[in-house]
Each structure stands twice: as C-alpha cells, then as structure tokens.
C-alpha cells in the first residue's frame, strides 16, 4: 500500500461534556497522524442510516437518541453528540468495506462502541458500531464471517450481549481481552498470547480491531502495558492478520490519560505498526 486509508470527517467530532475524550479526540488524532510522516489517505465517510443502526439496536432506542429524547452513552442528550453518531459508525463501516476491497487494512479514527447494548448505551458508548458494521457487511454480501478483536482494556459487554441476544455467534467471532487481562503481571503473558488470539480469526473475511489505548499502565481506567508494549501488541496483530490474509479495519477505542499527548502517542504507534506491516516503504 502506498498510503493507509483513513475515514474521517470533522462531523464525527463532538464535545461530550464528560470525562471521556472518545468523541473529541479523533480530530487531534488525525492531525497528529498528518504530522507523523506516515502516508495516509483521508476520505470522508458516509453516515450510517437509522436502518443500519436498527441492525443492532431497538428502533425506539435509536430514534429517541437521535432525536435527543433519550440519554446517549455519555449520560446526556446532547444534539452535538447525536449529530456525530452516524458519522462515527459510518467511519467504521466504510473502513471495513475499504479493507475488504484492498485486502489489507483501513482505519476508522473513532471510539465509543463496545459497551453499547441493544436498548441502552453506557460507558461512553451509544451505538455499537462493531455490530452494526458486521451486520451491514453481511447484509450487503461483503462478508460471511466477521471477527471482532477487542483489545480495549475493558470487557466489551455490549458486543458480547448483543451477539448472544441476536444469535449472531454462528458467523461473528468475538474476543475481548478485557475479560482476561487486568494486572501488570499479565503483560508478558498477554503479549506472548497475541499471535494465538489473532490466529483464531483465520478464515474470517475481515477483522474489526479495537486498538485500545486505555490498556496503558498510566491510564486512570486501565493499567498494565507500556507504550512500547502497546506498539508490540499492534504490530503483532497486523503481522498475523497479514500472514493469514485477513483484512483489518481498526479503530481507536479507549484512552483516558489526562495528558492527551500521551494518548496521541499510543494512537500514532498503532498507525506506525500498521504502516510497517502493510505500507510500501520502498516506493
């Protein structure tokens, strides 16, 4: 690849008026990536439709959130957040379609998916873009088997429960590291297990990868990997997926350090790892 496709628009950025930077950081992340020297191809994503959201959520919940008549995942009814939500999920949908098309990778620089349940949001997550994206790919005949590899520090309870409730387990494979690794003593064991965790998605048509920055040991809501170890994690994910021939669409997921530059460094490293795995560095 001569550049990494990134599906971004300022329309997906919003101030959540909360502790979490999930909805506000994409603009800063993409600005940092533009300065990194790594070739990226920024493309405007199409917004997800209500019908897309209905594939993972109850119609009443979707309609009321978008109309600012029900709480979003940040616990408020912000019109700014409501307007950004279709573009955030649309970013992952378009990144997944592009990754399938180019057979390598694409990026959705967004966060806020895996705690969203069918009929409610929580944990800074309103709509489960992971499930919505998988369902859209299935509906459009682009993927018959989808992998969701969640390396956010926290368990993807919304993803897990929605797969179970909608009986999607026959064709969606889901692994959330947040259910298994929590302590600094787990760091080496986790890094050694990453290849095995990725290879369990062999045979999938695509992997949706949550490259969470909140597993950093300095994160107030995380805590067991260093910046370098997070880079090793991501490099291994991309190298294994490439070896399997399974394309990867990845997103930012969590990251809550007070100093946003520390979070940006982690996301910069994920892009670096992606470029090292897929980029045509000779050209």
Residue pairs with C-beta under 8 A, 6 or more apart in sequence:
1 102
1 104
1 105
1 278
1 279
1 280
2 39
2 279
2 280
2 283
3 39
3 40
3 41
3 279
4 38
4 39
4 40
4 41
4 105
4 106
4 107
4 271
4 274
4 275
4 278
4 279
5 40
5 41
5 43
5 95
5 98
5 99
5 102
5 105
5 106
5 107
6 30
6 33
6 40
6 41
6 42
6 43
6 106
6 107
6 109
7 42
7 43
7 44
7 45
7 90
7 91
7 92
7 94
7 95
7 98
7 106
7 107
7 108
7 109
8 26
8 30
8 42
8 43
8 44
8 45
8 91
8 109
9 44
9 45
9 87
9 91
10 27
11 47
11 83
11 84
11 87
12 26
12 45
12 84
12 87
12 88
12 90
12 91
12 110
13 23
13 24
13 26
13 27
13 84
14 23
14 24
14 78
14 80
14 81
14 83
14 84
15 23
15 24
15 78
15 80
16 22
16 23
16 24
16 74
16 76
16 78
16 81
16 124
17 74
17 76
17 78
18 74
18 75
18 76
18 124
19 256
20 74
20 112
20 124
20 254
20 256
21 255
21 256
21 260
21 263
22 111
22 112
22 124
22 252
22 254
23 74
23 81
23 84
23 88
23 111
23 112
23 124
25 111
25 252
25 255
25 260
25 263
25 264
26 109
26 110
26 111
26 252
28 260
28 264
29 109
29 252
29 264
29 267
30 42
30 109
32 264
32 267
32 268
33 40
33 109
33 267
33 268
33 271
34 40
34 42
36 268
36 271
36 272
38 271
38 272
38 275
38 279
39 275
39 279
40 107
40 271
43 94
43 98
45 87
45 90
45 91
45 93
45 94
45 95
45 108
46 90
46 93
46 94
47 86
47 87
47 90
48 85
48 86
48 87
48 89
48 90
48 93
48 127
48 129
48 132
48 136
49 86
50 59
50 62
50 63
50 66
52 89
52 93
52 132
52 135
52 136
53 62
53 86
53 89
53 127
53 132
54 62
55 131
55 132
55 135
55 136
55 139
56 116
56 118
56 127
56 128
56 131
56 132
56 135
56 162
56 166
57 116
57 118
57 119
57 127
57 128
58 118
58 119
60 119
61 70
61 118
61 119
61 120
62 127
64 70
65 71
65 72
65 82
65 85
65 121
65 126
65 127
66 82
66 85
66 86
67 82
68 77
68 78
68 79
68 82
69 77
70 77
71 77
71 121
72 78
72 81
72 82
72 85
72 121
72 126
73 112
73 115
73 116
73 121
73 122
73 123
73 124
73 125
73 126
74 81
74 124
74 126
81 126
85 126
85 127
88 108
88 110
88 112
88 127
88 129
89 110
89 113
89 127
89 129
89 132
89 133
91 108
91 109
91 110
91 251
92 108
92 110
92 113
92 129
92 130
92 132
92 133
92 208
92 249
92 251
93 129
93 132
93 133
93 136
93 137
94 106
94 108
95 106
95 107
95 108
95 249
95 250
95 251
96 106
96 133
96 136
96 137
96 142
96 143
96 206
96 208
96 249
97 137
97 142
98 106
98 249
99 105
99 106
99 206
99 247
99 248
99 249
100 137
100 142
100 143
100 205
100 206
100 247
102 247
103 245
103 247
104 242
104 247
104 248
104 278
105 238
105 247
105 248
105 249
105 250
105 274
105 277
105 278
106 249
107 249
107 250
107 251
107 271
107 274
108 129
108 249
108 250
108 251
109 251
109 252
109 267
110 129
110 251
110 252
111 124
111 251
111 252
111 253
111 254
111 255
112 124
112 125
112 126
112 129
113 125
113 127
113 128
113 129
113 130
113 158
113 159
113 210
113 251
113 253
114 125
114 128
114 130
114 150
114 152
114 154
114 156
114 157
114 158
114 159
114 176
114 210
114 253
115 121
115 122
115 123
115 124
115 125
115 154
115 156
115 157
115 158
116 122
116 125
116 126
116 127
116 128
116 158
117 128
117 157
117 158
117 161
117 162
118 161
118 162
118 165
118 166
121 127
122 158
123 154
123 158
124 254
125 158
128 158
128 159
128 162
129 251
130 148
130 150
130 156
130 159
130 208
130 210
131 159
131 162
131 163
131 166
131 168
131 172
133 146
133 208
133 249
134 143
134 146
134 148
134 168
134 172
134 208
135 168
137 143
137 146
137 205
137 206
138 144
138 146
138 171
142 205
143 204
143 205
143 206
144 171
144 205
145 171
145 172
145 173
145 203
145 204
145 205
146 171
146 172
146 173
146 204
146 205
146 206
146 207
146 208
147 172
147 173
147 174
147 175
147 201
147 204
147 206
147 207
147 208
147 246
148 156
148 159
148 172
148 173
148 174
148 175
148 207
148 208
148 210
149 175
149 197
149 198
149 201
149 207
149 208
149 209
149 210
149 237
150 156
150 159
150 174
150 175
150 176
150 177
150 178
150 210
150 212
150 253
151 177
151 209
151 210
151 211
151 212
151 215
151 233
151 237
151 253
152 176
152 177
152 178
152 210
152 212
152 214
152 215
152 253
152 254
153 177
153 178
153 212
153 214
153 215
153 219
153 221
153 222
153 223
153 224
153 254
154 178
154 212
154 214
154 221
154 254
155 176
155 178
155 179
156 174
156 176
156 178
156 210
159 174
159 176
160 174
160 176
162 168
163 169
163 172
163 174
173 200
173 201
173 204
175 197
175 200
177 190
177 197
177 215
181 189
181 190
181 215
181 224
182 223
182 224
183 223
183 224
184 217
184 223
184 224
186 224
187 224
187 225
187 226
187 229
190 224
190 225
190 233
191 229
191 232
191 233
191 236
194 233
194 236
194 237
194 240
195 236
195 240
198 207
198 236
198 237
198 240
198 241
198 244
199 240
199 244
201 207
201 241
201 244
201 246
202 244
202 246
203 246
204 246
205 246
205 247
206 246
206 247
206 248
206 249
207 241
207 246
207 247
207 248
207 249
208 248
208 249
208 250
208 251
209 237
209 241
209 248
209 249
209 250
209 251
210 250
210 251
210 253
211 234
211 237
211 250
211 251
211 252
211 253
211 267
211 270
212 222
212 252
212 253
212 254
212 255
213 219
213 230
213 252
213 253
213 254
213 255
213 257
213 263
213 266
213 267
214 221
214 222
214 253
214 254
214 255
214 256
215 222
215 223
215 224
215 225
215 230
215 233
216 222
216 223
216 225
216 226
216 227
216 230
216 255
216 257
216 262
216 266
217 223
217 224
217 225
217 226
218 257
218 262
219 254
219 255
219 256
219 257
220 256
220 257
220 258
221 254
221 256
222 254
222 256
225 233
227 262
227 265
227 266
227 269
230 266
230 269
230 270
231 269
231 270
231 272
231 273
234 269
234 270
234 273
234 274
235 273
235 276
235 277
237 248
237 273
238 248
238 273
238 274
238 276
238 277
238 278
239 277
241 247
241 248
241 277
242 277
242 278
250 270
250 274
252 267
252 270
255 263
255 266
255 267
256 263
257 263
275 281
